[in-house]
Amino acid sequence: MLYILVCRRSALPCSGWENFRPRQGYKNPLQDSELEVISTMERIVDLVGVQMDFGASKRGVSMGPAAIRYAGLSEGLEHMGFQVENLGDIVPLLKGDTKPTLRNYEQVVDVNRRLYHTVYQSLEHGHFPVVLGGDHSIAAGSISAVSKFYGSIGIIWVDAHGDWNNEASSQTGNMHGMPFSAVCGYGPDCMVDFGQGPVYVDVAHCVQIGGRDIDTQERIRMKEAGVTIFPIDMIDELGMAEVMRRAMAVAGEGTRGIHLSFDVDAITPEAAPGTGTVVHSGLTTREAFLAVETIARSQKLLSMDMVEVNPILDERNKTGILASELVQSALGKVVF
């Protein structure tokens, strides 16, 4: 039996893990009220791959789920004590309707609809869904399910880009640049409304971290909507520890918990070359790990996406391995 000892920073229980307790007969030798012992053997993680690259302009990111799995994600989570359920991959339609302002929208909407139902069912079973992309358009489906299930959530969006465009503001029509706005009610409704009655995420609990390539109109829309933004220069100034302290307050306080949507292009390309929209001077590897480790310690994480790993552009699966390790750290893997 493997147990993780987690220092509690709040009297509030973790919304995502209320039912996970040590097996009968386990006794905490420390008898410390500030420590909660969580039995990792009783936690179930659902891995959902999405072979999606129709939301982006470059092909290849559809192979991202395989690259992350090949890097040992399931084995790593099982070593941590999780039970891992591999739900396979969602595969998009080969052809579909498109238009200049919403490229390949039929494939994007169809995939998000199917992902919505998969993630919602995972949550109904009391499991923890980890979604592996695929381009970032898939976050519209995953977050829509989490928001519908819990009612009030926060979002931490780690990305070099804002992903806050809509049909009018997008310069390309690529829908991987629209999901963040869509889940908050500021983007294309077709990405999030599948007949279920979408529950939009309150922008007051939404945080963007690592932005350094945000379109002009997109920047204006984000400021007007009230998204909390920690661009790369602010991370330089404040340090990632302080940025995450503030981000957790915005996304975590007054919500049921947090959805983490992590785009590997947030990381500097020297460390994460395998992605389609490379932007120089990004997060260091340690800043990325500090971000997810902070979220893990909060015990507020409800679900997560790891997206935009493109094996065609990678170097010996360097980015796939990094993505796998970041997921494990977000779920509690520690260095000591």
Secondary structure, 3 states (H helix, E strand, C coil): CCEEEEECCCCCCCCCCCCCCCCCCCCCCCCCCCEEEEEHHHCEEEEEEECCCCCCCCCCHHHHHHHHHHCCHHHHHHHCCCEEEEEEEECCCCCCCCECCECCHHHHHHHHHHHHHHHHHHHHCCCEEEEEECCHHHHHHHHHHHHHHHCCCEEEEECCCCCCCCCCCCCCCCHHHCHHHHHCCCCCHHHCCCCCCCCCCCHHHEEEECCCCCCHHHHHHHHHHCCEEECHHHHHHHCHHHHHHHHHHHHHCCCCCEEEEEEHHHECCCCCCCCCCCCCCCECHHHHHHHHHHHHHHCCEEEEEEECCCHHHCCCCHHHHHHHHHHHHHCCCCCC
